[in-house]
Amino acid sequence: MPREFSTFSFCVHAMMTHKEKTMSQHLSDNAPAPQKIGVREFRGNLTAYLRQVRQGSTILVTSHDEVVAELRPPTPSYRPRRQPGALRGRIRMSEDFDETPPDILESMERDL
């Protein structure tokens, strides 16, 4: 990856080998076409473009008419929300849970 792209600290999906038609497969038919911008334009207005991405836009960053990166909002988390009490009655502690085993006690009482 060219050095100028490696310094960005936000999530950029590198697209070094993909053609633009491959990118269109990732987008739904109802979504607006992604905005294409050059590297220099992107670097010059970074904050504005990140604001657009945060609002749901997809931006293709190009270098010499080749797509080198795609910026889009992150996908929603796939983890279900935690349900407090969902494991109630399923977890059991052994009777000797809070007792220290004798060999551990012995090793702690020995001189070093």
C-alpha positions as CSV (number, residue, x, y, z in Angstrom):
1,M,0.0,0.0,0.0
2,P,1.4,3.4,-0.8
3,R,2.8,5.3,2.1
4,E,0.3,8.1,1.9
5,F,-2.5,5.7,2.8
6,S,-0.8,4.0,5.7
7,T,-1.0,7.0,8.0
8,F,-4.8,7.1,8.3
9,S,-6.0,5.9,11.7
10,F,-9.6,5.2,10.8
11,C,-11.1,2.1,9.2
12,V,-10.4,2.0,5.5
13,H,-11.1,-1.1,3.5
14,A,-8.3,-1.3,0.9
15,M,-9.4,-2.0,-2.6
16,M,-6.1,-2.3,-4.4
17,T,-7.1,-5.1,-6.8
18,H,-10.9,-4.7,-7.1
19,K,-12.4,-3.0,-10.1
20,E,-15.3,-0.5,-9.8
21,K,-17.9,-3.0,-11.0
22,T,-17.0,-5.4,-8.1
23,M,-17.7,-2.5,-5.8
24,S,-21.2,-2.0,-7.2
25,Q,-22.0,-5.6,-6.2
26,H,-21.6,-4.7,-2.5
27,L,-24.1,-1.9,-2.8
28,S,-27.9,-2.4,-2.8
29,D,-30.0,-1.3,-5.8
30,N,-31.7,1.4,-3.7
31,A,-28.5,3.0,-2.3
32,P,-27.2,6.0,-4.1
33,A,-24.0,5.5,-6.2
34,P,-20.9,6.0,-4.2
35,Q,-19.1,9.3,-4.5
36,K,-15.7,9.0,-6.2
37,I,-12.9,11.4,-5.1
38,G,-9.2,11.6,-5.7
39,V,-6.6,11.1,-3.1
40,R,-5.6,14.8,-3.0
41,E,-9.2,16.0,-2.7
42,F,-9.8,13.4,0.1
43,R,-6.7,14.5,2.0
44,G,-7.6,18.2,1.6
45,N,-11.2,17.7,3.0
46,L,-10.8,14.8,5.3
47,T,-13.1,16.0,8.0
48,A,-15.9,16.8,5.6
49,Y,-15.7,13.4,3.9
50,L,-15.6,11.5,7.2
51,R,-18.7,13.5,8.3
52,Q,-20.5,12.3,5.1
53,V,-19.5,8.7,5.8
54,R,-20.7,9.0,9.4
55,Q,-24.1,10.1,7.9
56,G,-24.3,6.9,5.8
57,S,-22.6,7.8,2.5
58,T,-20.1,5.6,0.7
59,I,-17.0,7.1,-0.8
60,L,-14.5,5.6,-3.2
61,V,-11.0,7.0,-3.1
62,T,-9.2,6.9,-6.4
63,S,-5.6,7.2,-7.5
64,H,-5.0,7.5,-11.3
65,D,-8.6,6.4,-11.9
66,E,-8.2,3.2,-9.9
67,V,-10.2,2.7,-6.7
68,V,-7.7,2.3,-3.9
69,A,-10.1,2.5,-0.9
70,E,-13.7,2.4,0.1
71,L,-15.0,4.4,3.1
72,R,-18.4,3.4,4.5
73,P,-20.0,3.4,7.9
74,P,-19.2,0.3,9.9
75,T,-21.7,-2.6,9.8
76,P,-24.0,-2.8,12.8
77,S,-22.8,-5.1,15.6
78,Y,-24.0,-8.7,15.1
79,R,-23.8,-9.6,18.8
80,P,-27.2,-9.8,20.4
81,R,-27.8,-7.5,23.3
82,R,-27.0,-9.1,26.7
83,Q,-30.1,-10.4,28.5
84,P,-29.5,-10.0,32.3
85,G,-30.6,-13.2,34.1
86,A,-30.6,-15.3,30.9
87,L,-28.4,-18.0,32.6
88,R,-30.3,-18.0,35.9
89,G,-30.5,-21.5,37.2
90,R,-28.0,-22.9,34.7
91,I,-24.8,-22.1,36.5
92,R,-23.9,-24.0,39.7
93,M,-20.9,-23.5,42.0
94,S,-19.4,-26.4,43.7
95,E,-19.7,-26.7,47.5
96,D,-16.0,-26.1,48.0
97,F,-15.8,-23.1,45.7
98,D,-14.5,-20.7,48.4
99,E,-12.2,-23.1,50.1
100,T,-8.5,-22.9,49.3
101,P,-7.0,-26.4,48.5
102,P,-4.6,-27.7,51.2
103,D,-1.6,-28.0,48.9
104,I,-2.0,-24.3,48.0
105,L,-2.2,-23.3,51.7
106,E,0.8,-25.4,52.5
107,S,2.9,-23.7,49.7
108,M,1.9,-20.3,51.0
109,E,3.0,-21.1,54.6
110,R,6.4,-22.5,53.5
111,D,9.6,-20.5,53.8
112,L,11.1,-19.5,50.5
